[in-house]
Amino acid sequence: MAIDPVCKMEVEEETAAAKYEYKGKMYYFCAPGCKAAFEKNPEKYLGSHEAHHEHHGH
């Protein structure tokens, strides 16, 4: 099972509605809308440290 990085649902790799490769790793999505959101801003959903600086508002 894979975890949809956008909505955190479990997705079967074989039946995933959408998949997307990012930095050499394949991500699976329960719906095309989740893939579209991930494509726009992958770092936001991967929990990288860069993504957490949005709330500083300089």
SULQUIHU-V284787 format. One line per field, one symbol per residue. ss: DSSP state (h for helix, s for strand, l for the rest). psi: psi as a letter, one per 20 degrees, with the letter a starting at -180 (. if undefined). burial: b if it has 9 or more other ideal C-beta (glycine too) atoms within 8 Angstrom, else e. Layout:
# SULQUIHU-V284787
ss: ???
psi: ???
burial: ???
This chain:
# SULQUIHU-V284787
ss: lssllllllssllllllsssssllsssssllhhhhhhhhhlhhhhlllhhhhhhhhll
psi: qqpoigijqpppghjphqqpppljppqqqiqhhggggghhmhhhijkqhhijjhjhm.
burial: ebebbbeeeebbbeebbbbbeeeeeebbbbeeebbebbeeebeebeeeeebeeeeeee
